[in-house]
């Protein structure tokens, strides 16, 4: 059977911006979405966050990208249509879709609300094909269609633009704080890196009642961390005196850095039984010194996003505590410049595309 073009795969016309090759250059793209099936929610996309993963995918840095690719997995908007069997959503409600739009629904992960670890999860874009064999396209587009299981309510008091990054950055730091019992009032939590993930980690940890220390290579981020984000203290990781003074002080550390960096200084900051949780994804293996683990019964662990139940819980918690991402809203035609700036770390702290007002048909 002949493969259909993106425009003719489905009956509903859609527009977006796509990368065509490993250059990662994004440009206008006509494609199609499926009609609203019985369990589907169709929504008009209003905003979509730009995640560092988008940059890695469009440039095929992890060597499994396929093209054309419409990125975007921090997608928020307003419901335009629901299928006949949809129970959780109504037309006009604020909703979002995060990192995946499908899973097998039957494995141990899926039956325990851990769809993010399902070996057959279907990524919102650029991953395995959808159940019907067609390509998944992300949120740099005008409309989105997803099964209601994979759609999240966005509480009314959260602004949609600043809530969009919570669907990836937010759940990526919220989930390990909860799972590794680092969400208890009075704990001392370190956050390594003050970027898209790190700044949200500070906000969630503070909302849990923790004392928070930001650990960064950039001394110039100290005022921002303490005065604007609410951190209690700041450590320059390249300053041995500062690091030494904080030895054994922390119950847990969330490490958001995706560049190569040493772990030994971070392990030294942990108390006995302390936990270092990795949520960044360095492209080279890190060295893991074992002696500090043995001598302090310490743990190095990992975590990636979260299941759907936990993502909804995170979004509701964010609404209760007025947690949003710090964003720079950009027009769609600025996206390639935004990607260049993101590669240089020149964003405070998350780009969000104003899809509704700036995405135009060819």
Legacy VTK file of the C-alpha trace (Angstrom):
# vtk DataFile Version 3.0
C-alpha trace
ASCII
DATASET POLYDATA
POINTS 362 float
0.000 0.000 0.000
1.351 3.399 -1.002
2.304 5.674 1.904
0.169 8.781 2.019
1.587 12.267 2.202
1.304 14.235 5.473
-1.497 16.327 3.938
-3.599 13.289 3.020
-3.010 10.879 5.934
-6.121 12.187 7.676
-9.173 14.235 6.690
-8.640 17.278 8.919
-6.339 19.946 7.505
-3.654 21.209 9.886
-0.820 23.701 9.679
2.395 23.865 11.634
6.130 24.339 11.437
8.388 21.350 10.776
12.026 20.364 10.450
12.797 18.482 7.232
16.322 17.295 7.990
19.165 17.303 10.534
19.822 21.005 10.019
16.861 21.430 12.368
15.613 24.426 10.406
11.870 24.850 10.930
9.503 26.213 8.295
5.757 26.200 7.524
4.271 22.750 6.958
0.884 21.545 5.803
-0.285 18.210 7.193
-3.414 16.574 8.591
-4.993 15.381 11.831
-7.508 12.605 12.279
-11.167 13.340 12.825
-12.350 13.297 16.437
-12.868 9.620 17.282
-15.155 8.349 20.058
-12.583 8.788 22.860
-10.748 11.770 21.388
-10.430 15.376 22.444
-9.709 17.912 19.714
-8.426 21.264 20.873
-7.290 24.518 19.359
-3.640 25.001 20.292
-3.045 28.401 21.887
0.512 28.034 23.186
3.343 25.519 22.991
6.519 25.544 25.070
9.946 24.887 23.568
11.787 22.137 25.435
15.504 21.429 25.044
14.416 18.001 23.820
12.817 19.701 20.815
16.228 21.084 19.871
17.861 17.661 20.243
15.160 15.977 18.175
15.088 18.396 15.248
18.888 18.103 14.937
18.820 14.295 15.398
21.317 14.493 18.259
20.092 11.166 19.628
20.160 9.461 16.217
16.562 8.278 15.970
14.717 11.290 14.564
12.541 10.972 11.464
11.403 13.755 9.175
9.358 15.792 8.505
9.029 16.531 12.234
6.618 18.919 13.949
8.049 19.334 17.476
6.309 20.408 20.669
5.174 18.484 23.757
4.185 21.329 26.081
0.879 21.970 24.355
-2.069 23.901 25.791
-5.319 25.158 24.368
-9.095 25.083 24.487
-11.308 22.092 23.663
-13.071 22.483 20.322
-14.691 19.045 20.015
-15.055 15.819 22.003
-15.867 12.273 20.916
-19.133 10.576 21.800
-17.568 8.503 24.612
-15.495 11.280 26.206
-16.417 11.802 29.861
-13.657 13.959 31.339
-13.736 17.015 29.055
-16.172 19.512 27.613
-15.963 22.017 24.775
-14.416 25.283 25.974
-12.294 23.798 28.768
-8.560 24.528 29.099
-6.452 21.437 28.432
-2.939 20.301 27.669
-0.945 17.417 26.202
2.551 16.532 27.350
5.271 14.162 26.209
3.225 11.194 25.020
-0.126 10.506 23.333
-0.391 6.740 23.638
0.729 3.627 25.512
-0.118 -0.077 25.534
-2.493 0.377 28.524
-1.929 -3.222 29.662
1.642 -3.580 30.976
2.587 -3.222 34.643
3.627 0.368 34.042
0.342 1.377 32.454
-1.808 -0.379 35.041
0.123 1.409 37.803
-0.237 4.921 36.357
3.322 4.935 35.039
2.541 5.255 31.343
5.715 7.307 30.907
7.731 4.104 31.453
5.633 1.932 29.122
8.000 0.312 26.596
5.383 0.949 23.917
4.500 4.521 24.817
3.867 6.758 21.824
5.620 10.087 21.930
3.725 13.230 21.026
6.030 13.679 18.051
8.953 12.026 16.366
8.682 8.633 18.036
6.896 5.397 17.288
3.888 5.714 14.962
0.412 6.058 16.411
-1.848 2.998 16.794
-3.143 3.464 13.224
0.396 3.525 11.827
0.465 7.238 11.055
3.063 9.770 12.158
2.601 11.741 15.360
3.040 15.489 15.056
3.549 17.839 17.981
2.301 21.168 19.197
3.989 23.655 16.864
0.636 23.451 15.065
-2.862 24.910 15.077
-4.870 21.921 16.334
-4.266 18.779 18.368
-6.240 15.534 18.558
-5.544 13.087 21.390
-7.254 10.275 23.247
-8.805 11.692 26.411
-6.592 9.452 28.613
-3.589 11.495 27.490
-5.130 14.941 27.941
-4.651 17.009 31.110
-7.044 19.561 32.628
-5.444 22.978 33.075
-7.059 24.696 36.093
-8.711 28.012 35.294
-6.469 30.084 37.548
-3.300 29.104 35.690
-2.386 31.316 32.713
-2.101 29.026 29.716
1.147 30.436 28.376
3.074 30.072 31.647
1.427 26.719 32.444
2.498 25.082 29.174
6.061 24.196 30.333
4.665 22.398 33.373
3.604 19.562 31.038
7.268 18.614 30.635
9.566 20.707 32.832
7.084 20.756 35.704
6.313 17.048 35.873
9.986 16.161 35.264
10.982 17.737 38.595
7.734 17.174 40.531
7.756 13.394 40.006
11.202 12.669 41.531
10.573 15.024 44.448
7.465 12.976 45.264
8.763 9.495 44.459
12.053 9.825 46.359
10.317 11.359 49.411
11.988 14.718 48.946
8.679 16.546 49.352
8.624 16.755 53.152
8.550 20.136 54.941
11.861 21.070 56.544
14.041 19.049 54.180
17.061 20.675 52.564
16.942 20.201 48.775
19.624 21.171 46.292
18.828 22.061 42.690
21.700 21.786 40.205
21.307 24.105 37.228
18.970 27.078 36.995
17.451 26.601 33.559
14.037 25.516 32.299
13.886 22.549 34.677
15.843 23.988 37.586
13.835 27.164 38.097
10.600 25.150 38.292
12.249 22.662 40.672
13.022 25.540 43.041
9.372 26.596 43.005
7.990 23.103 43.653
10.507 22.318 46.399
9.676 25.608 48.154
5.960 24.844 47.865
6.605 21.498 49.577
8.147 23.429 52.487
11.791 22.635 51.813
14.861 24.754 52.301
16.295 25.128 48.792
19.872 25.714 47.663
20.637 26.376 44.011
23.958 24.917 42.822
25.297 26.550 39.667
28.508 27.263 37.764
27.280 30.842 37.178
27.757 33.242 40.120
25.674 35.855 38.308
22.537 33.762 38.840
22.640 34.179 42.623
20.392 37.237 42.854
17.852 35.738 40.485
17.774 32.462 42.419
17.279 34.037 45.823
15.413 37.275 45.173
13.107 36.233 42.343
12.708 32.459 42.597
12.716 32.161 46.387
15.760 29.941 46.924
17.254 30.144 50.396
20.906 29.947 49.408
23.242 29.628 46.443
26.424 27.645 45.855
28.923 28.200 43.064
29.850 24.627 42.206
33.311 25.650 40.968
34.148 27.279 44.320
35.705 24.548 46.507
35.402 26.631 49.660
31.666 27.147 49.206
31.139 23.465 48.407
33.237 22.366 51.364
31.252 24.601 53.718
28.040 22.857 52.634
29.353 19.286 53.077
26.705 16.883 54.370
23.963 19.520 54.438
21.345 18.229 52.001
18.691 15.510 52.099
18.377 15.366 48.345
19.537 16.980 45.128
17.694 17.308 41.812
20.330 17.500 39.063
18.873 19.132 35.934
22.131 19.630 34.012
22.445 17.993 30.595
26.122 18.833 30.094
29.038 16.702 31.292
29.826 17.532 34.932
31.435 15.866 37.967
29.213 14.073 40.484
31.682 13.723 43.360
31.249 17.326 44.624
27.477 16.878 44.599
27.638 13.609 46.516
29.694 15.417 49.123
26.802 17.812 49.761
24.452 14.976 50.752
23.707 13.813 54.258
23.916 10.122 55.104
21.086 8.404 53.177
20.959 11.374 50.811
19.668 11.041 47.250
21.076 12.550 44.067
18.404 12.333 41.365
19.364 12.872 37.745
16.772 14.396 35.413
19.132 16.008 32.908
20.476 13.902 30.031
24.203 14.459 29.382
25.338 13.196 25.989
28.439 11.585 27.507
28.620 9.124 30.425
29.348 10.671 33.815
31.864 9.244 36.260
30.262 7.703 39.331
32.557 7.530 42.373
31.440 4.586 44.468
33.238 5.228 47.764
31.034 8.211 48.765
27.963 6.052 48.107
29.193 3.237 50.303
30.428 5.428 53.140
27.230 7.489 53.289
24.620 4.954 52.149
23.831 7.459 49.426
21.865 6.980 46.235
22.209 8.145 42.640
18.918 7.700 40.837
17.018 8.877 37.783
13.550 9.925 36.702
11.777 10.955 33.524
8.521 12.938 33.292
5.553 11.253 35.012
2.385 9.256 34.460
-0.917 10.846 33.574
-2.426 10.665 37.057
0.672 12.284 38.552
0.813 14.918 35.814
-2.742 15.965 36.633
-1.846 15.974 40.343
1.162 18.190 39.554
-0.957 20.611 37.541
-3.531 20.868 40.331
-0.759 21.397 42.914
0.723 24.122 40.723
-2.654 25.843 40.539
-3.072 25.663 44.321
0.368 27.186 44.923
0.424 29.566 41.940
3.408 27.840 40.347
4.124 28.668 36.718
7.209 28.758 34.531
9.082 32.008 33.874
8.612 32.456 30.148
9.437 34.525 27.092
6.498 34.429 24.678
7.558 34.478 21.022
5.837 34.505 17.628
5.968 31.387 15.472
8.312 32.956 12.911
10.906 33.604 15.645
11.283 29.893 16.398
14.590 29.319 14.578
16.185 32.257 16.394
14.765 30.880 19.651
16.405 27.516 18.952
19.763 29.252 18.392
19.369 31.130 21.657
18.306 27.967 23.493
21.454 26.192 22.307
23.469 29.012 23.928
21.404 28.992 27.125
20.089 32.459 26.306
16.565 32.175 27.729
15.030 32.940 31.122
13.722 30.358 31.438
11.405 28.891 28.804
10.361 30.001 25.343
6.636 29.634 24.674
5.238 30.058 21.173
2.061 32.112 20.811
0.481 29.689 18.361
-3.026 31.161 18.224
-1.973 34.694 17.302
1.114 34.102 15.164
0.810 30.782 13.295
-0.435 31.650 9.822
-1.399 29.442 6.911
0.841 29.627 3.844
LINES 1 363
362 0 1 2 3 4 5 6 7 8 9 10 11 12 13 14 15 16 17 18 19 20 21 22 23 24 25 26 27 28 29 30 31 32 33 34 35 36 37 38 39 40 41 42 43 44 45 46 47 48 49 50 51 52 53 54 55 56 57 58 59 60 61 62 63 64 65 66 67 68 69 70 71 72 73 74 75 76 77 78 79 80 81 82 83 84 85 86 87 88 89 90 91 92 93 94 95 96 97 98 99 100 101 102 103 104 105 106 107 108 109 110 111 112 113 114 115 116 117 118 119 120 121 122 123 124 125 126 127 128 129 130 131 132 133 134 135 136 137 138 139 140 141 142 143 144 145 146 147 148 149 150 151 152 153 154 155 156 157 158 159 160 161 162 163 164 165 166 167 168 169 170 171 172 173 174 175 176 177 178 179 180 181 182 183 184 185 186 187 188 189 190 191 192 193 194 195 196 197 198 199 200 201 202 203 204 205 206 207 208 209 210 211 212 213 214 215 216 217 218 219 220 221 222 223 224 225 226 227 228 229 230 231 232 233 234 235 236 237 238 239 240 241 242 243 244 245 246 247 248 249 250 251 252 253 254 255 256 257 258 259 260 261 262 263 264 265 266 267 268 269 270 271 272 273 274 275 276 277 278 279 280 281 282 283 284 285 286 287 288 289 290 291 292 293 294 295 296 297 298 299 300 301 302 303 304 305 306 307 308 309 310 311 312 313 314 315 316 317 318 319 320 321 322 323 324 325 326 327 328 329 330 331 332 333 334 335 336 337 338 339 340 341 342 343 344 345 346 347 348 349 350 351 352 353 354 355 356 357 358 359 360 361
